[in-house]
Structures are given as C-alpha cells and as structure tokens.
C-alpha cells in the first residue's frame, strides 16, 4: 500500500532525502506536523517530515481524546476560536475521519453543589454551542442537541452517580476520538500516500529556512536535508529551534481507571470545579472500557521533559473533584495509571488556564515557519495556515489546501454505536477487513492481550503504521502502556509481533 509506513520504507526514504531539495521540510510529527506534511503533499509539493522520536510521541497522545466544539472558548468571548473548533469538529465527524471521531454524550449532574442559576447558565452555553454546530453545518444526526433529563434517566446512563440530592442532569454531546495517537498515525500515513517522506527517529540538530542538520537516531550518522521552506511543528519544544519564541507550557493530568472501577458508565461526565468559573473536570469512558478522568491546567517551569509525569497533587485534586458526585468514592489505589501532557501555549500574563488557545505563526526571513498554540481539534487548520505561510515565503507554486474534504486512511463511517460497534472497524475503518484477515493466519495472531488488542493488530502496526519497537506498539499504536501492569503483560505479544 502507498500509505504503509515500515522500517524498509524508512531506510529507503532516509537514503533518498540526502540527495534532494524538498519543497517543504516539516519538523515534528504530532498532529500539526503530520497535518502539515499531508497539506503540503496533497498540494503537489515535495515533502520530508521528521521527528526525533515517533509519530505522536509528544503532546498529541496525551489529550482527553475529545474533539470539541469550542464551548469553553465561547464562554470567554473567543468567538473566532470557538467557531474554528466547531468547523474542524464537523470536518472530522463527517468527512475526514468518521471511523476515529464520533459523538459522545456527557452529563452534568445536578447535585446540590450546582445551583439552579449555574445550571441555567450552563444550559444557555450548551444552546449557544448548538448554534455553533448549526453555523458549522454539522448535521444533527452526527451531533445531537442538549437537553435536561431526570435523575432516573441520569442514573440509567451513569449509575455510579450519587442519588442523594440529585435532581437530574444536563445532557450534551461532543466529539470524541477512538484514540488521539491513532489519528496522528492516520494523518501521517495519508501524507505518505500522497508522497511525503515520513521519517521517525530523525533528530533536527540545527534548523534554518533552508533545511536542517539531522541525526539518524537509529544509525547514528548525521546528514543534511535541504529544503526551500521549513515548518517547525515541534509544539512545546518549538523554542529549541526558534530562540525568539517564549513558551509557557501548562500541564494537563489525567487518571486512568479500569472498567470495573466505575461500572455502568455509559456517558461521560462534566463536573464543575469548586471555586472556578466555567471549568469542569471530565470523566471520559473509552472504547477499550477504561475511563479517563481529567484534567488539570497548571503552569510548568524549567526544561521541557520528553515524557511529562503526573504529580501526586494532581491525582489528589482530580479524585477530590470526581468523588464529589459519586455514590462510592474512588480511592487512590483504584487509579490504575496516570498521564500528563504539556500544552504548547505562547507566553503571556495570567494563569495558563486563561491563555488563548488560538494558534500563532512566526516566520523568519529565511523561510522557516513556526506554528504554536492551538489544540488537537484544530490541527488541520493550523497545518493549513502554516503551509500557506510557507508557500508564500518560499514562492512555491501550489494550489489551495484540500485537506478539509480529504478522507484520511481508513475513513468510513461505522454503523451502529455503543457496545454493538465493531471494535476493529472503529479503529481501522476500511482496513478492518485486512486486519481481520491477518488474524486468521495463525492462532496467536487472534490472541487478545490487555484491552482486547490482538497480535494481528501489533503486526499490522509494524508492517503498515511505522512501529519500530515495543514502545511504539504499546505506548502509541495502542494505549496498553497507560496501565503499567497491562504493559508488562503485553510485552511477549509485542515482541512476537516485531519478530514475525
């Protein structure tokens, strides 16, 4: 397949780029970088895209897995940012990735701590969000509207809620991803299908608008990739390649709970954070049965780590908020795993929770474009804007972006929903049949490890999704590694897939 990423293709294209001058070099293969590679390649430009680690290694894999319509930004008067989010959500739901992005219901439980005035304000916000959906031309059958439901209905959707004093709930809908890292892989593979050279384990040591000095982190040798323009899409690490940028990262921590911790949770939860205006904790049921609880928004000072850690105070904070609406509290020992991501925010005054999520472009005279800020939902628009600027700076001949209507690899709408949905179809879309055929070859390929991931899926990741080692398989192509004990149990299956 033209979209397949694997070790053999990497070796071939790694040799090719040493002798080329590409139109666009993209540094960073998170959602925005992969999106820029796709945007440029689909306009007919020659593209090389590199990352020091792996696809979705950084911030993109640490999200809440939400594709949201920007309601929080609307509440702050950031109408443009909110509308942009709603439009991009519509593209993902309806055209570009319907297999990975689907509507998810959320309840805001009307417990005694939520006043009637606050409930009315929130419902007004939900209705404004409905207006954004209409303005973005997203059909209601893809994203239902909000309504108030009774306490009995709320408990039917979320039985762990405390019943005492519960006077109902506000039900709303928003987009959610099957897996944020899988979205990045799908974008990168689509870019490869359009001819982009997607090269992981290639670290940019020096960057200018004319290319980059690069080290192959596997082979160890250093070489130059020459380019007519460069897009710096390294997110929270962008300042390392553009010293005039001042970043102010913020940490978003999540808890990972096993399915049995909150049984009977068929909808997500919005839980108001005490003492904060328009801020909510999120309880997010996942397709694999796990439940994520998030998220914090705390400034981070000092060097930016490759893999952020969730501090204990964040865990305590999230458990306190979660337990404020439950019948039976979740204990610290019930937390099976944690993860934290760093938002790539531009420095400004005030708390990081109040900084704008609008993205920004910064260009150097020699042709390097740096894109920072933004959020996962709007990755495609960020990429489009970055490539537009690069085309202008480099005087390149290219048409307009086409990615708003360009289906990603696997794009097909799964039928049905909820527990009846085909798990492989929801993860692989139109490629689910090929994965299923691989499962039939040998018994161990149909063997399911933690979270239901089969040996065939791991082999597929090696052959077609660019996975080069155990970490790629367990921490990014699947999310087994979010729970350390599950990761340990899956190691033999991952090693067998790499050797197959």
C-alpha positions in Angstrom: 0.0 0.0 0.0 1.2 3.5 -0.8 0.3 4.6 2.7 2.3 1.9 4.5 5.0 3.0 6.9 7.6 0.5 8.0 11.3 0.0 8.6 12.1 -0.8 4.9 10.4 2.3 3.6 12.1 4.4 6.3 15.5 3.1 5.2 14.8 3.8 1.5 13.5 7.3 2.0 16.2 8.1 4.5 18.7 7.5 1.7 16.7 9.5 -0.8 16.3 12.7 1.2 20.1 13.2 1.3 20.2 13.9 -2.4 17.1 16.0 -2.7 15.9 19.6 -2.2 12.4 19.2 -0.9 9.8 22.0 -1.2 8.8 21.6 2.5 10.6 20.1 5.4 8.4 19.6 8.4 10.0 19.1 11.8 7.7 17.4 14.3 5.3 14.6 13.7 2.5 15.3 16.2 -1.0 16.1 14.8 0.0 19.5 13.5 3.3 18.4 11.9 1.7 15.3 10.3 -1.1 17.6 9.2 1.3 20.0 7.6 3.0 17.1 5.8 -0.3 16.0 4.4 -1.4 19.5 3.5 1.7 20.2 1.6 2.0 16.8 -0.1 -1.7 16.9 -1.2 -1.0 20.3 -2.9 1.7 18.6 -5.0 4.7 19.8 -3.1 7.6 17.5 -2.3 7.8 16.9 1.5 10.1 15.4 4.1 8.7 15.2 7.6 10.9 14.2 10.6 10.7 13.6 14.3 13.3 12.9 16.9 11.2 10.1 18.3 8.0 8.6 16.9 4.6 9.6 15.5 2.5 11.2 18.2 5.4 11.0 20.7 4.7 14.4 22.3 1.6 16.3 23.3 -0.8 14.8 20.7 -1.1 11.5 22.5 -1.7 13.0 25.9 -5.1 14.7 25.2 -8.5 13.9 26.7 -9.4 12.3 23.3 -12.0 15.0 22.8 -12.8 16.7 19.5 -14.8 19.6 20.9 -16.8 22.5 19.5 -15.1 25.2 21.5 -17.8 25.9 24.0 -15.3 26.8 26.7 -13.8 29.4 24.4 -17.2 30.8 23.6 -17.8 31.4 27.3 -14.7 33.6 27.3 -15.7 35.6 24.3 -13.3 33.9 22.0 -15.9 33.5 19.3 -13.5 33.0 16.4 -11.6 30.2 18.2 -14.9 28.6 19.2 -16.2 28.7 15.6 -13.0 27.3 14.2 -13.2 24.4 16.6 -16.8 23.7 15.6 -15.9 23.7 11.9 -13.0 21.4 12.3 -15.0 19.0 14.5 -17.6 18.9 11.7 -14.9 18.0 9.1 -13.6 15.1 11.3 -17.1 13.8 12.2 -18.5 14.0 8.7 -15.7 13.6 6.1 -12.1 13.2 7.0 -12.1 10.7 9.9 -15.6 9.3 10.7 -14.1 6.0 11.8 -12.0 7.7 14.5 -14.3 10.5 15.6 -17.8 10.0 16.9 -20.4 11.8 19.0 -20.2 11.1 22.8 -22.8 12.0 25.4 -21.9 13.9 28.5 -23.8 14.5 31.7 -23.5 17.4 34.1 -25.1 16.0 37.2 -27.3 18.5 39.0 -26.1 17.8 42.5 -26.7 20.2 45.4 -23.4 22.0 44.8 -24.7 23.0 41.3 -27.1 25.9 41.9 -30.1 26.4 39.7 -28.6 29.6 38.4 -25.4 27.8 37.5 -27.4 25.1 35.8 -29.3 27.6 33.8 -26.1 29.4 32.7 -24.5 26.1 31.6 -27.6 25.1 29.6 -27.5 28.5 27.9 -23.9 27.7 27.0 -24.9 24.4 25.6 -27.6 26.0 23.4 -25.0 28.5 22.2 -22.9 25.5 21.3 -25.8 24.1 19.4 -25.8 27.4 17.4 -22.1 26.8 16.7 -23.0 23.3 15.4 -25.6 24.8 13.0 -23.2 27.6 11.9 -20.5 24.9 11.2 -23.1 23.0 9.1 -22.6 19.8 11.1 -25.8 17.7 10.8 -27.7 16.9 14.0 -27.7 13.2 13.2 -23.9 13.4 13.7 -24.1 15.5 16.9 -27.5 15.6 18.8 -28.5 18.7 20.7 -28.6 19.3 24.5 -31.5 18.6 26.9 -32.3 18.3 30.6 -33.0 14.8 31.9 -34.5 13.4 35.1 -32.5 11.9 37.9 -33.7 8.4 36.9 -32.5 8.9 33.4 -29.2 10.2 34.6 -28.6 7.2 36.8 -29.5 4.9 33.9 -26.7 6.5 31.9 -24.3 6.8 34.8 -25.1 4.5 37.7 -22.0 5.5 39.8 -23.5 8.9 40.4 -24.7 9.6 43.9 -28.5 9.6 44.1 -29.0 11.7 47.2 -29.9 15.2 46.2 -29.6 14.5 42.5 -32.3 16.5 40.7 -31.4 15.4 37.2 -28.6 16.2 34.7 -27.9 18.3 31.7 -27.1 16.1 28.7 -24.9 17.4 25.9 -22.9 15.9 23.1 -19.5 16.5 21.7 -16.9 14.7 19.5 -14.5 12.1 20.9 -11.6 10.2 19.4 -11.2 6.5 19.5 -7.5 7.3 20.1 -5.6 10.6 19.6 -2.3 8.8 18.6 -4.2 6.7 16.0 -5.4 10.0 14.5 -1.8 11.2 14.1 -0.8 7.8 12.6 -3.7 8.0 10.1 -2.8 11.6 9.1 0.9 10.6 8.6 0.0 7.6 6.6 -2.3 9.7 4.4 0.6 12.1 3.9 2.8 9.2 2.9 0.1 8.0 0.4 0.4 11.5 -1.2 4.2 11.1 -1.5 5.5 12.7 1.7 8.6 11.0 3.2 7.7 10.4 6.8 10.9 9.7 8.9 10.8 9.0 12.6 13.9 8.7 14.8 15.5 11.7 12.9 16.5 14.5 15.2 16.9 18.0 13.9 20.2 19.4 15.4 20.2 22.7 13.6 17.3 24.3 11.6 17.0 27.2 9.2 14.7 28.2 6.4 17.0 26.2 4.0 16.8 22.9 5.8 18.2 21.0 8.7 21.2 19.2 10.0 19.7 15.8 11.1 20.9 12.9 13.1 19.6 9.4 12.4 18.9 8.2 16.0 19.0 4.6 14.9 22.1 4.6 12.7 23.9 7.4 14.4 25.1 9.3 11.3 24.5 13.0 10.6 23.4 14.5 7.3 21.6 17.5 5.8 18.1 17.7 4.5 17.9 20.7 2.1 14.5 22.4 1.7 13.0 25.5 0.1 10.9 26.1 3.2 10.7 24.7 6.7 7.7 24.2 9.1 8.7 24.0 12.7 5.8 22.0 14.3 7.6 20.8 17.4 4.9 22.2 19.7 6.0 22.7 23.3 9.7 22.2 22.2 9.4 24.9 19.4 11.6 27.4 21.3 14.6 25.0 21.0 14.5 25.6 17.2 13.4 29.2 17.3 15.1 31.1 20.1 12.9 34.2 19.8 9.8 32.2 20.9 8.8 32.3 24.6 6.6 29.3 25.6 4.6 28.9 28.8 3.6 25.2 28.9 0.7 24.1 31.0 0.3 20.6 32.4 -2.9 18.6 31.8 -3.0 15.5 34.0 -5.4 12.5 33.6 -6.1 9.5 35.7 -6.7 6.1 34.1 -9.3 3.8 35.8 -10.1 0.2 34.9 -13.6 -0.6 33.6 -14.7 -2.2 36.8 -13.9 0.9 38.9 -17.0 2.8 37.6 -19.3 0.1 36.2 -22.4 1.2 34.4 -20.9 4.4 33.0 -22.4 4.8 29.5 -21.9 8.6 29.3 -19.1 11.0 30.1 -19.4 13.4 33.0 -18.8 17.2 33.3 -18.1 18.0 36.9 -17.9 21.7 37.9 -14.6 22.5 39.7 -15.4 24.3 43.0 -14.4 27.9 43.1 -13.7 28.1 39.3 -15.8 29.7 36.7 -16.5 27.7 33.5 -14.1 25.0 34.4 -15.1 21.4 34.6 -13.4 18.1 35.3 -14.1 15.4 32.7 -14.9 11.7 33.2 -14.3 10.1 29.8 -15.3 6.4 29.1 -13.1 5.0 26.4 -13.8 2.4 23.7 -11.5 -0.1 25.4 -13.5 0.1 28.6 -11.0 2.2 30.6 -12.1 5.5 32.0 -10.0 8.7 31.9 -10.5 11.5 34.5 -9.0 14.9 33.8 -7.8 17.4 33.6 -5.6 19.9 35.3 -4.2 23.2 33.9 -1.1 24.0 35.8 1.9 26.1 34.6 5.2 24.3 34.1 8.6 26.0 34.5 12.0 24.8 33.6 13.2 22.3 30.9 10.5 20.5 29.0 10.7 16.7 29.5 10.2 14.3 26.7 7.6 12.5 28.8 5.8 14.6 31.4 4.9 12.9 34.7 1.7 13.4 36.7 2.4 14.8 40.2 0.6 13.4 43.2 -1.1 16.7 43.9 -2.8 16.5 40.5 -4.0 13.0 41.3 -5.4 14.1 44.7 -7.1 17.1 43.1 -8.8 15.0 40.4 -10.0 12.3 42.8 -11.5 15.0 45.1 -13.5 16.5 42.3 -14.6 13.2 40.9 -15.7 11.9 44.3 -17.9 14.9 44.8 -20.6 13.4 42.6 -20.2 9.7 43.2 -22.1 7.3 45.4 -19.0 5.3 46.3 -15.7 7.2 46.2 -12.8 6.1 44.0 -9.7 5.5 46.1 -6.1 6.2 45.3 -5.4 2.5 44.9 -8.1 2.3 42.3 -6.1 4.5 40.0 -4.5 2.1 37.5 -2.4 4.7 35.7 -1.8 8.4 35.0 -0.6 10.5 32.2 0.2 14.2 31.6 0.6 16.3 28.6 2.0 19.8 28.1 0.0 22.4 26.2 2.2 24.5 23.8 1.0 27.9 24.9 2.7 31.2 24.0 3.9 33.1 27.0 1.6 35.8 28.3 0.4 37.1 31.6 -2.1 35.4 33.9 -2.8 31.8 34.7 -2.3 29.3 31.9 -5.9 28.3 32.1 -6.8 31.8 30.9 -4.3 31.9 27.9 -5.8 31.9 24.5 -5.8 28.5 22.6 -5.6 30.3 19.3 -2.6 29.2 17.3 0.1 31.6 16.1 2.5 31.6 13.2 6.0 33.1 13.5 8.2 33.3 10.4 11.9 34.0 9.9 13.2 36.0 6.9 15.0 32.9 5.5 11.7 30.9 5.3 11.1 29.0 8.5 7.6 29.0 9.7 6.9 28.0 13.4 3.3 27.1 14.4 2.5 27.1 18.1 -0.5 27.2 20.4 -3.9 25.8 19.3 -5.4 22.4 20.2 -5.8 18.9 18.8 -9.3 19.7 17.4 -7.9 22.4 15.1 -4.7 20.6 14.0 -5.8 20.6 10.3 -6.4 24.3 10.2 -3.1 25.0 12.0 -1.4 22.9 9.4 -3.1 24.6 6.5 -2.2 28.1 7.8 1.4 27.0 8.3 1.7 25.6 4.8 0.0 28.7 3.3 2.7 30.9 5.0 5.5 28.6 3.9 4.3 28.6 0.3 4.2 32.4 0.4 7.6 32.8 1.9 9.2 30.3 -0.4 7.5 31.5 -3.5 6.3 28.0 -4.2 3.8 27.0 -6.8 0.9 25.3 -5.0 -2.9 25.4 -5.0 -5.2 25.9 -2.1 -5.4 23.4 0.8 -7.7 20.5 0.1 -7.5 18.7 3.5 -10.9 19.8 4.8 -12.5 17.3 2.5 -9.7 14.8 2.1 -10.5 11.5 3.8 -7.8 10.0 5.9 -6.6 6.4 5.6 -9.4 4.1 6.7 -12.1 6.7 6.6 -15.5 5.0 6.7 -18.5 5.6 9.0 -19.0 2.6 11.3 -22.6 1.5 11.6 -24.4 1.3 14.9 -22.8 2.6 18.1 -22.1 1.9 21.7 -21.2 -1.7 22.7 -22.5 -3.0 19.4 -19.9 -1.2 17.4 -17.2 -3.4 15.7 -14.0 -2.6 17.6 -11.8 -3.1 14.6 -14.0 -1.0 12.4 -13.8 1.8 14.9 -10.0 1.7 15.0 -9.1 0.7 11.4 -12.1 1.8 9.4 -12.0 0.4 5.8 -8.8 -1.5 6.7 -10.5 -3.6 9.4 -11.1 -6.4 6.9 -7.3 -6.7 6.2 -6.6 -6.8 9.9 -9.2 -9.5 10.4 -7.7 -11.5 7.6 -4.3 -11.3 9.3 -5.8 -12.6 12.5 -6.9 -15.7 10.6 -3.4 -16.7 9.5 -2.1 -18.2 12.8 -3.8 -18.7 16.2 -1.5 -16.4 18.1 -2.4 -13.5 15.8 -6.0 -13.7 17.0 -4.9 -13.8 20.6 -6.1 -10.8 22.6 -3.9 -9.1 25.1 -4.9 -6.4 27.6 -7.7 -4.1 26.3 -8.5 -6.6 23.6 -5.7 -5.7 21.3 -4.7 -8.8 19.2 -1.4 -10.0 17.9 -2.6 -9.2 14.4 -3.1 -5.5 15.3 0.5 -5.3 16.5 1.8 -7.0 13.4 -0.3 -4.5 11.3 1.3 -1.7 13.2 4.8 -2.9 12.3 4.0 -3.5 8.7 1.9 -0.5 7.9 1.9 2.0 10.7 5.6 2.7 11.2 6.1 0.9 14.6 9.8 0.2 15.1 9.9 -1.1 18.6 8.0 -2.3 21.7 7.4 1.3 22.9 5.8 2.3 19.6 3.5 -0.7 19.8 2.4 -0.4 23.4 2.5 3.3 24.0 1.4 4.8 20.7 -0.1 2.4 18.2 -2.1 1.0 21.1 -2.6 2.5 24.5 -1.9 -0.6 26.5 1.0 1.1 28.2 -1.1 3.6 30.0 -1.6 0.9 32.7 1.9 -0.3 33.7 0.7 -3.8 34.7 -1.1 -4.2 31.4 2.0 -3.1 29.6 4.1 -5.7 31.3 1.6 -8.4 30.4 1.6 -7.4 26.7 5.4 -7.4 26.3 5.6 -11.1 24.9 2.9 -10.4 22.3 4.6 -7.2 21.2 8.0 -8.9 20.9 6.4 -11.7 18.8 4.9 -9.1 16.5 8.2 -7.4 15.9 9.8 -10.7 15.1 7.0 -12.0 12.9 
